[in-house]
Amino acid sequence: MPNTQRYIRCNEELRETTDTAVPGAVEICGTPYTIDEGSGYGEVVQDCIYEVYDEFCSYTIMDWSVIDTFTVTGSDLDPYWPELALEADQQTGEGEAEYVVFFDAGGESHRYYPDDEVEFTRFIPGSTWIIEVNQLGGVSVLEPDR
């Protein structure tokens, strides 16, 4: 779900201070003073620094959070999404579906998890299938028994 940003304010803040003039910097100079050159003359100098400012913005991010989840289970070939009663400031998140087919073979039960609803609807109750089960008990090969 996308975040919604809302602007609050932007202002310039000091990023760095440097002794070298850079484009866009603010020059800050101290009081001029005289350096004696030893010849009876003095040189008037002034020390300067340069402040570099950048624009900084503050904002809030309104993010959706999960308030509740709903689960519907069934044992037929008619899967459906639950009906939700949402408040005005709520929205439906992404749905997640899991399909499970149970096979009874040789006195044992095996589960198979189809990838989607289309594959799930291939398994008509009462139909027979040829399955191979791996060492962990999972269905590895599956085909209709013709």
C-alpha positions as CSV (number, residue, x, y, z in Angstrom):
1,M,0.0,0.0,0.0
2,P,1.4,3.4,-0.9
3,N,2.4,5.9,1.8
4,T,0.8,9.3,1.7
5,Q,3.2,12.2,2.5
6,R,2.0,15.6,3.7
7,Y,4.4,18.6,3.6
8,I,4.9,20.5,6.9
9,R,7.7,23.0,6.4
10,C,11.1,23.6,4.8
11,N,13.9,25.9,6.0
12,E,17.5,26.5,5.4
13,E,19.9,25.0,7.9
14,L,23.7,25.2,8.2
15,R,25.3,22.2,6.5
16,E,29.0,23.1,6.9
17,T,31.5,25.9,7.6
18,T,34.6,26.2,5.5
19,D,37.6,28.5,5.1
20,T,37.3,28.5,1.3
21,A,34.7,30.5,-0.6
22,V,32.2,28.2,-2.3
23,P,29.2,29.1,-4.6
24,G,26.1,30.0,-2.6
25,A,27.9,30.3,0.7
26,V,27.3,33.1,3.1
27,E,30.5,35.0,4.0
28,I,30.9,35.8,7.7
29,C,33.9,38.1,8.5
30,G,35.3,39.2,11.8
31,T,36.4,42.7,12.8
32,P,39.3,44.0,10.7
33,Y,42.7,44.2,12.5
34,T,46.2,45.4,11.6
35,I,49.2,43.1,11.3
36,D,52.6,44.8,11.9
37,E,54.9,44.1,8.9
38,G,58.0,45.3,10.9
39,S,58.7,48.2,8.4
40,G,56.6,50.7,10.2
41,Y,53.6,49.9,8.0
42,G,50.8,47.6,8.9
43,E,48.5,45.5,6.8
44,V,44.7,45.6,7.6
45,V,43.3,42.1,7.4
46,Q,40.0,40.5,8.2
47,D,39.4,36.8,8.9
48,C,36.4,35.3,7.1
49,I,34.6,31.9,7.1
50,Y,31.9,30.7,4.7
51,E,28.7,29.0,5.8
52,V,27.0,26.7,3.4
53,Y,23.3,26.2,3.9
54,D,20.9,23.5,2.5
55,E,17.2,23.3,2.5
56,F,15.8,20.8,5.1
57,C,12.2,19.8,5.1
58,S,10.1,18.2,7.8
59,Y,7.1,16.1,6.9
60,T,4.9,13.4,8.2
61,I,4.1,10.1,6.6
62,M,0.7,8.6,7.1
63,D,1.1,4.9,6.8
64,W,-1.6,2.2,6.8
65,S,-1.4,-0.4,9.6
66,V,-3.1,-3.7,9.9
67,I,-6.1,-3.5,12.3
68,D,-7.7,-6.9,11.7
69,T,-7.4,-9.9,9.5
70,F,-10.2,-12.1,8.3
71,T,-10.1,-15.8,7.4
72,V,-12.6,-17.8,5.5
73,T,-12.3,-21.6,5.2
74,G,-14.3,-24.1,3.2
75,S,-14.3,-27.6,1.9
76,D,-15.8,-27.1,-1.6
77,L,-14.8,-25.7,-5.0
78,D,-16.4,-22.3,-4.4
79,P,-13.7,-20.1,-2.8
80,Y,-14.7,-16.5,-2.0
81,W,-13.4,-13.4,-0.3
82,P,-15.0,-12.4,3.0
83,E,-17.3,-9.4,3.0
84,L,-15.8,-6.6,5.0
85,A,-17.5,-3.7,6.7
86,L,-14.9,-0.9,6.6
87,E,-14.9,2.5,8.3
88,A,-14.5,5.6,6.2
89,D,-10.8,5.8,7.1
90,Q,-10.0,2.2,6.4
91,Q,-9.1,0.3,3.3
92,T,-8.7,-3.3,2.3
93,G,-5.2,-4.7,2.2
94,E,-3.9,-7.3,-0.3
95,G,-5.7,-10.6,0.0
96,E,-3.9,-13.8,0.4
97,A,-5.3,-17.2,-0.6
98,E,-4.1,-20.7,0.2
99,Y,-5.6,-23.7,-1.5
100,V,-5.2,-27.2,-0.1
101,V,-6.2,-30.5,-1.6
102,F,-6.2,-33.6,0.6
103,F,-5.5,-37.0,-0.9
104,D,-6.2,-40.3,0.9
105,A,-3.9,-43.0,-0.4
106,G,-3.1,-46.3,1.2
107,G,-4.6,-45.3,4.5
108,E,-2.5,-42.1,4.6
109,S,-3.5,-38.5,4.0
110,H,-1.3,-36.3,1.8
111,R,-1.6,-32.5,1.2
112,Y,-1.1,-30.7,-2.1
113,Y,-1.0,-26.9,-2.3
114,P,-2.2,-25.6,-5.8
115,D,-0.6,-22.4,-7.0
116,D,-3.9,-20.6,-7.6
117,E,-7.6,-20.9,-7.8
118,V,-7.6,-22.1,-11.5
119,E,-5.4,-25.1,-10.6
120,F,-7.4,-25.7,-7.4
121,T,-10.7,-26.1,-9.4
122,R,-9.1,-29.0,-11.4
123,F,-9.5,-31.2,-8.3
124,I,-13.1,-32.3,-8.3
125,P,-14.3,-34.0,-5.1
126,G,-14.4,-37.8,-5.7
127,S,-12.0,-37.7,-8.7
128,T,-9.0,-40.0,-8.6
129,W,-5.4,-39.0,-9.1
130,I,-2.0,-40.7,-9.4
131,I,0.4,-39.1,-7.0
132,E,4.0,-39.7,-6.0
133,V,5.1,-38.7,-2.5
134,N,8.7,-37.6,-1.7
135,Q,10.6,-38.7,1.4
136,L,9.2,-35.8,3.4
137,G,5.7,-36.8,2.7
138,G,5.0,-34.0,0.2
139,V,3.3,-34.6,-3.1
140,S,5.9,-34.3,-5.8
141,V,4.2,-35.7,-8.9
142,L,0.5,-35.4,-9.7
143,E,-1.7,-36.4,-12.7
144,P,-5.3,-37.3,-13.2
145,D,-6.1,-41.1,-13.2
146,R,-7.7,-41.6,-16.6
